[in-house]
Amino acid sequence: MLISIVAPCYNEEAVLDRFHDRIQAVAEDLLPLGHDMEFVYVDDGSRDRTLAVLKRLAERDARVRYVSFSRNFGKEAALLAGLRHASGDAVVVMDADLQHPPELIRRMVRLREEGHDQVIARRTRTGDGLARTLTARLYYRLVNRLVDVELIDGAGDFRLLSRRVVDAVLALTEYNRFSKGLFAWVGFPSTVFAYENAAREAGRSSWNLRGLLNYGIDGLLSFNNRPLRAALWLGMALLCCAGLYTAWIVGAALIHGVQTPGYVTIITAVTALAGVQMVMLGVIGEYTGRIYYEVKGRPHFLVKATNVERTKDLIP
């Protein structure tokens, strides 16, 4: 069985050599069991010497294939490019910063041999702060109540995919991609095992609070239209409240006579309704923006350099 390792890279110059050495060690262990490997690295427009390191690795190891973007298109585009250029019977998607321990690939391969199409590594939250842990659990609980697929808390991109899962994911051509949700949406027999997340060995993470929030919103909006439905229900609820309030005012006027209108009540009502309207416009705008990007039909990425023979899939 040929196993493809897909590793998106963004400013990973400091850690790539160590990552490749550990992946090579795993490949040597699996070779006597009848498993060969190829390494597909995707340089997501890095600003350091990541591309130079990948070229050197390719010269040293014929199994290395690299694709370098013309600019930073984001991790989702890098994952898509890696899957497109992976030719293995199974594909392992993982980060190149060694927070995903390469040694777990052996366990993934064993579970794949048991018939699982997806082998998902779910990291424990050991070492995470209390606030981050509670926020993550609250997010997953909220998302799983809203979206049409089930997202597993702690399950990220680190997983093994069979060829039919890869082909199914590649058949989904949407521009706004949320791979974690796509992997769940395609289904197929899956299994999950837990592992302790390793510390990043070099470099700095490109994720910040703003990026995590945007990623969370993408996950919330990519697989359901419930926020739009919620806007409809909220509008109907406000309409009912307005009707009840009007009936109460009319009743009070008939019983006690017309009194001076309440200034605080008016200001509160106007401010609250304006806030609700802005929130609903924001929700509609998010969905409209996604439609805008979809209908443009732009490619997910552009390639600057590669050692992969140019094919129709190289430039989507």
Helices and strands as residue ranges (DSSP letters): E 2-9, H 16-30, G 31-33, E 36-43, H 50-60, E 64-69, H 75-85, E 90-93, G 102-104, H 105-113, E 118-124, H 130-146, E 155-162, H 163-170, H 179-186, E 190-196, H 209-221, H 226-256, H 263-296, E 303-306
